[in-house]
Amino acid sequence: MVDVTWSFPIYAQHFGTGILKISPDSAQVKEGADMIDELSHTSSIIGWGVDPKDGTKYWIVRNAFGQTWGENGDFKVIRGQNAFNIESFPGGYDVIL
């Protein structure tokens, strides 16, 4: 599991199933956009996969909205394209036992 801070798109708060992909009018694709200024949400990447229908690679992301949101509280974000800056700002912790 990796915690990430990313540019959660406002329209995704009503997201159901499928793979969340970047929209062409998002701030990330506008020339000169400041990635850090766009950060708005923290979630945890808990896994990854590949859509068997079209081969799209995706991250499985756990949100804080609860199990009634998305797919039992999780959702998929396209992987390998840094959609919404999700691959730019990973966090983590060293565990000392």
N, C-alpha and C positions, 0 to 999 in steps of 0.2 A: 504494500500500500504506500502511495506517495501523496502527500498533500500538495495541492497546487493552488496558486492564486491566479485568476484568469479573468477575461473580459466576458462575463456571463451575459449573453444577449437577453434583453428584456422580454422579447417574444417567447423565449424558452421557458418562462415561468408557467406557461400553459402547455408545455410539450408533453406528448403522450408516449408513443413508441416510435421506433425507427432510429436513424442515425442523424444526429444534429450536425449540420454542415454549415459552413460559413456562407453568409449571404453577400452578394456582390456590392451591396450598398453599405456594408458595415464600416465602421471607423477604421478597422484594421487594414482594409484594402485601399483606403484613401491615401494618396501620396502625402508623406510628411506626418502621418499619424504617430503620436507618441505612445508607445506600447504601455509604459508605466502609468500614464495618465488614464488609460482605459481600463485598468484593473478594477474589478468591482465585486469579486466573489471568491470564496475559498471552498474547495471540495476535495474529495479524496479519489484518486484513481485506484481502483481495486482490482483491475484486470484488463484484458484486451481480448480481441477476437477478430474474426473475419466473417463478413456476411456471406453465407453460402449461395445466395442468389446472384450477387454481382461482384463478389470478391473485395468489397470495400473494407479496408482495415479500420478498426475503431477501438477507442478506449472505453472501458466500463467505468463510469463515474458515480460515486455515491454522493448524494446531495443531502442537505440538512432539512429538506422540506417534509420528510417523513415517508412512510411506506405507501401512502395513498397517492403520492406523486410519481409520475413517470412509470417505470417498470418496477414496482415494489420499492420505490425510493431511489432507484438507480436509473441511469440513462446512458446512451452511447454518444460519443463525440468522435467525428472522423479523426483518424490517427495518421501521423506522418506529414501533416500539412500545417501544423501549429495553428489550427483553427481557434480563433478567439484567444490567442496567446497561451493556450493550455499547455504547450510544451516549453514555454520560455521561463517560467518561474516555479520550478519544483522546490519543495521544502522537504525537510527530513530531520530526524533526530538520532543522535548516537545514544544507544541504550547501554548504560553501565550497570552491570549486575553485581 
